[in-house]
Amino acid sequence: MEPREILTQVRMEGELPGGWIVFPLQRQKVMLGLAGWLFGIVVGLGLFALIASVVIPTNYQHGALAAFVTTILLVVLLFVGLGSAWTFVLDMRRLRQADKHIIVITPRDFVKQEGDKIIHVPLSHVRHVTARGQSPAEKLAEEAKESTGSRPVENTLGFLLGRGLVPMVGQSRRKKMRTPESLAFIDARVDREIVVVSDKSYGDPHAIADVLKEYAIGVQQLLR
């Protein structure tokens, strides 16, 4: 089927054809993301304005090092504020056009609509499905490990090294686990990466990856 035919059939009332799985944009998760970006705007631009009013022009009159450090700090805060603002606008647009943001996996096709853009890849050409980030199972296991095995270790380190150093150890470990949530695959027709999701606004990337892998492997085995 053509991708527009698939999308039209998904939006029609009634049951979907057998084996079709739909991942719509989840409004609540997008709204939660908006709150985070709004916080980033307030913090980034607010601190930029506050610090700029204090350090300009004073810090630029005390040598190149002070000017360099001040500039870097202001640029970082401005980047956080403007980056959050831009992403806020993009997410607001997604929220207003939520019906135009959807992922559909049929027994033969992968289709994703992002606004007016439609991505269509036959499952026979889907390769190397890769989900990044921590899966729910891994998260539960990590939380259980931290609540049991890691606490005595941290308590011992806290006794020997001091409590101030221990959080740094735990934080460095957790930062390694906080990789961005994303899902992508390779379109074998053009050897190009197709980004399926870059957050959890369509659901858990690992769950979507499992469905996509299962369907793609099934189709490719039939064609062998």
Beta strands, then each sheet from edge to edge (+ up, - down):
strand 1: 21-24
strand 2: 101-105
strand 3: 109-114
strand 4: 117-122
strand 5: 126-132
strand 6: 182-187
strand 7: 192-197
sheet 1: 1+ 2- 3+ 4-
sheet 2: 5+ 6- 7+
end
